[in-house]
Amino acid sequence: MNERNHYSLSGNAVDVYEQNIVPAVMAPFAKGLLEFADLKVGEHVLDVGCGTGILARFAWPFVAPSGRVVGVDLSAAMLAVARSKADEGRLPITWEHADAASMPVPDRGFDAVLCQHGLQYFPDRLAALNETRRTLRPSGRLILNVWRPVQFNPGHAVFANVLERLVSQPAAAERRAPFALSDRDEIRNLMVKAGFREVVVPLDARVARLPSAEAMVRIMMAGSPLAAAMSETDPAVLQDVIAEVVKGLSEFEDDTCLALPMQAWVVTAKA
């Protein structure tokens, strides 16, 4: 397995991600995805690219007590957090360390497959979708989300533009990477090519709440792959980055925090 093309974190970065990015960004969109999933008691659910497990944890109550939830991810460090969090909540979720294109789960073993903001990171998206379809029962559902283009996610757009001006092109590219699969027609065509039918691509909009624009910069640097791209950034340059991002995002401040509008496509389809 090759983790270089996957959203993979290690060490303290995983903890920063779980403690900050998950509640602010991933949890709201996980709830949104589940609004489209229509999970039922007793169903078997597979979460592909589960990361630290927030979507799997949210899914479990919908299928409990007789259902099953399995989370699959390529990052051992993120899975370790997923297991720990599930154990804390006494949630009987199974975790598998595997590539999305080759999962150790049975053919036609699941009623629904979920994937939150992961498809864009898979090196071979079509292979991952083919593998996903293999795991679904006849007429089983795939429900996933991917970000809309970066301009519809202004916090990341402003941050990326500042990084491009003040730090480097690689740093800016890292911040734009989550939006690599954001064209609705491309998404739909990929799903059809993988053999899915009844493909529908609705919009989901949420608000990500972070303490401040400066906190957003520091959290993204410490809890995302951006950390490596900025590891040798001069502290003075970092302060300039923070100042520019704070200025660029001032219109999204309210009386309590930085409230960033974010938009994603939700994709629903049948096997």
N, C-alpha and C positions, 0 to 999 in steps of 0.2 A: 504494500500500500504506500502511496505517496501523499504526504500531507502538505506539500508545498503549495498546491493549488486549492487548498481547502481553508475555510475560516478556522484556523487552528491557533489556539493560545496555550501558553504554559505558565507555570509558576504563579506569581502574584497577579499577572494579567487576567487569569481566569477568575480570581476572586474579585478583582475590580469590575470585571464584566458582569458577574453574577450579582454583585451588590449594588451596582449603579446602572448599567445599560439595560439589564433585564427588567427591573421594575419601571424604568422610565420609558423604554422603547419596546422591548420584546413582549412584555406582558400585555400592554394594551392591544397590540396587533395579534397576539395569540388569542385573546378573547374575541377579537373581530373575526379571525379565521374560524373559530369554533361556532360562531353564529351562522356560518354557511355550511358547517359540516353535518349538522342534524344528527349527531351521534345518539345512539339508543342503548338502553340497558342490554347487556349481554353481547354487544358487538366486540369484535376483535379489531384493534386499531394499531397501526404501525406509524411511528413518527420518524421520518427519514431526515438525517442531519439534525438530530435533536439537540445538539449543543449541551448546555447545562440542564436541559430537561423541563423548561417552564411549560411548553405546550403539552408534553406528555402528562405532567402533573395536573394541568387544568383539564385535560381530557378524561382522566380517570373517573371523576365523579359522575360523568355522563353515562359511562358504561358499567359502573359498579352496581352490585357486588359480583355479578356473574361474568362480566366481560374481561377483556385482556388488553393491556397496553404494552407495546414493545418499542423502545427507543434505540435507534441506530446512529452512531456517529464515528467519524474517523479519528477524532481527537481523544486520546486516552485521558488527558488531563480534564477535559470538559466532562467526559463521562464520569470521572471520579466525583466531580461536584454533583452531577445528576443523581448518582447513586446515594450520595450523602444526604441530599435534600429529600429524596424520596423516602429514605430510611427515617429521617426526622419526622416526616409526616405519616409514617407507617403505610406508605402506598406500595402495593405489590406490583410494581412496574419492573419489567425485564429490560436489561440494558445489554446491547451488543456492540462490540468494537469492530466496525467493518466499513468498507467502502460502499457508497450508495449504489455502485454499479455491480456489486457482488455481495449480496446480503445472506447471512446464514439463517434464513427463514424459509418455511415451506411454500411450495406453489399453492396459489389460491387459498392462502391461510387467513386473509384479512378482509373484513367488510369495508374498511376505510383506511386510506393511507394519507397522512398529513405531512406537509413539509413547509416549515416556516422560514422564509428568507434564506433558503439554502441552495435552490436550483442554480442560481447564477454562479455559485462557486464551484460546482461540480465540473471537473475537467472534461468529461464527456457527458453532456446533458442528455443526449438521446439514449445513450446506454443506461443511464440512471433511470430514465422514464420507462424504458423497456423492462428493466428489472423491477421497477415499481408495479408495472402492469402484470408481471408474472406473479406477484404476491397477492393480487386481488382476486377475490371470488368473482364469478360471472355477475356482471352489472355492479361490481363493487365501485366505490367512489374514491377519486383522488381529489384532495382539497389542498391547495398550496397558495402561498402568496410570494410575490416579488415586488420590489419597490417600483413605483413610477419613476420617470426620468428625474434626474437630480434637481432640475429647476422647480419641481413640485415639492421638494424637500429642502426648504431654504437654509436651514441650519447647516446642512452638509454642503450645499452649494456655496454659501459664503465662506465656510471654512476651507473648502478646496481651492477657491479662487485666491484666498489669502496665502495659503501654502504655496501655490504656484508662483506668486509674486515674490514671496519672502524666503521660502525654504528651497524647494526643488520640485521638478516635475514628477519624480517618483513619489514624493510625499503627497502631492495633489492627486496623482493617479490612485494611490492607496485609498484616499478618502472617497474617490468617485467609484471605486471598484464595486461596492454593493449595488450600484445602479447599472451594471453591465448588461443585464437582461431586463429591459424595461419597455421595449416596444411591444404593444399589444398584439399586432399582427405576427411578429416573430414568435411570441409566446404561443399564440393559437396554432400557428403552422407547426411548431415543434411538437405540440401535444397531438395533433392529427397525425403527424409523421410517426409518432410512437404508437399509434393505433387506438388512441382514446377517441371517444365519441361524446356527443352532447356537451361540447366544450363551451363554457360560459365564462366571461372575464369581467366581473363587476369591479367597481372601485370601492376601496375602503380608506377612509380618512380618520386619523386619530390625532391626538395632541401628546407630544412627549414633553414631560415636565422635568426640568433639571434646575439645580439651585441657582445657576447663573451661566452666562456665556463663558466666563473664565473656567467655571467648573466643567462645562462641556468640553472645552479644549483639553483640560488636564485629564479628564476621564477617558476621552478618546485616545489620548496619547498613552495612557497607562493600561487601558483595557481593550485595545483593538490591535489589529496588525499594523496600524500606523506607528506603534511604538518603535519597531525596528527601523522604519524609514526616517524617524526623527531622533534616533538614539544619540547622534553626535551633533545635534543642533546647539548652537551657541546660546547660552541663557539670555543674552541680550536680544537675540533674534526671537527667541520664544516670547519674551515680553512684548515685542512688537507684534507678533502674531496674535497674542491675546488681546492687545489693545485694538487691533484692526477687526478682529472677530466681534469683540464687545460692541464696537461702533456699528458694524454691519448688521448686528442682530438686535439693536436697541428697540426696534419697533415691536419685537416679540416679548418684551418684558412686561409682566404685570406686577401687581403689588406684592406678590409672594415668590415669584420664580421666573425662569425663562420658559415660556410656553411655546414650543415649536410645532407648527402644523406639519404633519407628515402624511404622505399618500402612498398607497400600495395597490397593486392589482391582486385580486383574489381569483384563482382559477379553480373552477369545479369541472369535473369530467367523469365519465363512466368508462369502465374497462370493456 
